[in-house]
Amino acid sequence: MSALAKPLLGIFLFTFAAVSWAACPEGQKQTYKGCEATEEKVTEEQLEVIEVTSEVLELGGFVSEEIQIGVVESDAVEMSVSVGGIDRGDDWLWRSFHVVLPGGDFGTIQGKVGLNVAWWFGSERKPDKISMKFDSMTLPSIDYQDMRRCGFFNTPLAREDGTMRLDFWRIPRIRESHCIYKKLSEVDQAAVTAFVNQIETIVEKGTEGASDADYWKKIAFRIRVNSPFVLSTATVFEAWCWDADKPEVYPIISSNCKQPEHGPIEQFAAGLKVRLYLENDLLPGG
């Protein structure tokens, strides 16, 4: 090979290598192995739109139902109610609902709410028991061992199966219910309060079109009127006030009722007044 040919061959090989190095398709780079895909950098904007699905969680060894994905703003959640169960026996009635409520300080509230009506000496129109039932999936702080100390009855309102009942009809059981409610965590107390405050709307939505809808609406009304005895921070020794026009029962405020004719009266007497008022408003059916 001549002296001139050698430099020309070198220039040719350099040019060929440069062209080959730059010939990789978009999204790939040249390495000693040839063209390889470049590593894509994920930006913060892209991270925000990555959707975590139940399939992704299950592939990672998680149970999707046990994980809360993100925080749902309360103003983006609408109240929803669906039927959970309907049953009846010779001396009792039962309905339950799956409920989602727009949250307050603790976010969205959801769970299963049961309603139980029973009678032994009365009848369907004059029940002896009206209660709400919750399970530990709805209220994780239910503690049977602690709550059973609240009552001295053969059938405690807190059960070993992780469920609890709040009675809104029998005066002794209302006091037991108040004790049980106070043993819940702050978050669970807020959940119970939300369910009870919305019980009339929950029942209205959950019984729409049912033949016994009016009956359950009256039951919900009785729960709502009696609820301050269960949910209030007042003790059994504090005075109460009763406004029959609303109707509303409430603990005394700064040693006075809102109106002189409302009281004050002792809690047991207030409970009897509320019970008499509600019993005069007969339940439909029967």
N, C-alpha and C positions, 0 to 999 in steps of 0.2 A: 504494500500500500504506500502510495507516495506521501510526501510530507504535507502536501495540500489536502489530501483526502482525509487524513486523520482529524484535523480541526473541523472539517465539514461534517463528518460523522458524529463528532461530539455535540455539535450544535443541534443536529437533527434529533439525537437521542434526548437531549435536555428539553427541546421543544415538545417532543412526544410525551415525555413524562409530565410536563406541566399541563398539557392538554388533558391527559388521562386523569390527573389529580383533580381538575376542575370539572370533570364530566359527570360527577355524582348527581343523581336526581335531587330535587328539593326535599328537604327534611332528612337528608343523609349526609354523612361526611366521610372523607377518605381517611382510612387508617392503614396500617401495615397489612391488614387482612383484606382491604378493599373498601367498598362503600358500605357503611353501617348507619343505622338509624340514630339520629341524635336524641338525647334525653330531653323530653319536653318539660319545661318548667311550669309548674302550676301557680298561677297568680292568686292573690287574695280574692279577687273578683270571681275566679273560677271555683275556688273553694266554697264560696257562699252558695253556689247553685248546685253543689253535689247533693243528690238526694239519697238519704239513708233509708232504705226500704227494709221491710221485715225479712226479705230474702237475704239481704246483705248481713243483717244481724244474725240470722240463723246459720249462715256460712261461717260466721265468726264465733259460733258456739253460744250465742245469746238467745234468750227467749224474748221475742220482740215485745210481748205484752208487758214484760217486767221493766221495760226501759222507756222513759219519757224522752221523746225525740224533740228537743227544742222546748220553748216556752210559748204557749198559746196566749196571745193577748186577750183579755176578757171581753173587750169590745168587738172582737172578731168572732166570738162564739155565741150562737143563739141557743136559747133554751130548747131542749128536746126531751120528749117523753115517749117511751114505748112500753107496751104491756109486757110484764115479766111473767106473771102467772095469775090464774083465777081458780079458786076452789071453794068448796063449802061442805059443811057437815050438818048434823042434826041440830047443833047448837052453836055453830060458828060460821063466819064468813072470812074469806081471805082474798086479798089482791096485792100484787106487787108491780113495781114499775122500775124500768131502767131510766135514769134521769141524768141529764147533763145541764148544769147551770153555769151561766157566766160568773166568773169568779170575782172575788173582792181582793182583800189583802194577800190571800194565799193562792191565787190563781183559780183556774177552772175547777169546779166541783162536780164530781160525777160518782155514780154508784147505784146500788139497788136499794129501793125503799119498799118495805112491806107494810101493809095495813091489816090489822086483825080485829074483828068484832066478835064477841062471844057473849053468851047469856046462860045463866043457870037457874035463876029465879025469875028473870024477866022474859023478854022475847026479842025477836029480831028488831022490832020497833022500839023496844026498851032494853037495850043491851046492858050487861053488867061490866063489860070490859071493852075499851077502845085503846089500841096501842099501835105503835110503830116499831118495826123490826129492822135492825141493821146487822150486817155481817162484817167480819174483819177485813175483807177486801175493800169495803167502803170506809170503815173506820179502823185503821191498823192499831190504834192504841187501846182497843178493847182488852181488858185484863180481868178475866173471870175470877182469879184468886183474890184480887183486890176488891172488885165490884160486888162480890157476893156478900161482903160485910155490910152492905148498905141496907139489906132487908133481913127479916126473920120469918120468911115464908117457905112453905114446902116446895114451891116452884119459883125459884129466884128469877129475876128479870134478866140477869146475866147468866149465860149458859156455858158449859164446858166446851161446846162445839165452836166457840168463838163468836157467837151471836149475842145480841142484847136487845131488849125491848124497853121502850119508854111508854109508860102508861099515862094516858091523858084523861082518865075517867074516875077511877077509884082513888079517893083521897089518900089513904095510906100508901097506895102504890105510886101515887104522884110524888110523894115525899121520897120514896125509894128511888124513883126515876131521877129526881133532882140530884140525889147523892151520886148516882151512876154517871150522870151527865158531867158533874164536876170532876170526876176522875178521868175523863177523857183528856187527851192532849189539847193544846190551844187550837191547833189546826182542825182536829176532829170536832171540837166544840163549835167552831165556825161553820163546819160542814153541816152538822145537825141543825144549827140555827137557820142556815140557808134553806135546808130542806123543809123545815117546819114553817118558816115564814112564807114559803111558796107552795105549801101543801094544797091549798085550794086550787091554784092554777095547775099544779101537777095532776091532781085528780080530774080536773075538768078536761085536760088534754088526754089523759090516759084512759078515760071512760067515754070519750066522744062516740056517740052512736049506740052505746050500750043501753040495754033496757033498764039496768039498775043505776044509771049514771046519777040521777037525782039523789038516790040514797047515799051514795059514796060522797057526793058533794056536801051533804049534811054532816057526814062523819068528819070530813075534812074541816068543816066549819067548827065543829066541837073541839077538834084538836087545836085549831088556831086560837080559839078563845081561851082554852085552858092552858095553853103553852107557857105563859109567863110563870106559872107555878113551877114548871120544870126547868125552864131556861134562865130564869132570873138569878142574879147573884144574891138576892135577899135570903135571909135565913128564916126558919119557921117561927122565930120569935119576933120578927119585924111585922109592923102593921101594913095593911094593904088597903087599896081603894077599888071600888066597883062602880063603873059607869054603865048602867043598864041600857042607856040610849044608843051606845055605839055598836055592840057591847064591847067593853074592855075592862080587864082587871090588871092592876099594876101596883108595884110596891110604893109605899109612901115616899114622897119627895120632900126633903128638908122639913120633916115633921108635919107636912100638910099634903092633902090631896089637891088635885087640880080644881075641884069644886067641893064646897062643904058637904053637899049631899052625897058625895062619893065615899065618905068615911071620915076618919080611918076605922078599920075593923081588923080583928085578929084574922090570921090566915085561914084557920079552920072555918070560921064564919064566912069569910069571903068565898072559900071553896064551896060551901053549901049554897050560897046565893047564886053562884055561877051554875052549879049543878041543877038547881031548881029552874033557873031561867032556861037552860038548854033542854031539860026534860019537858018543859011546856011546849017547846018547839018540836013537835012529834016528827019522827022519821017516817018517810013514805014507805009504802009496801007493807009486808008482813001478812 
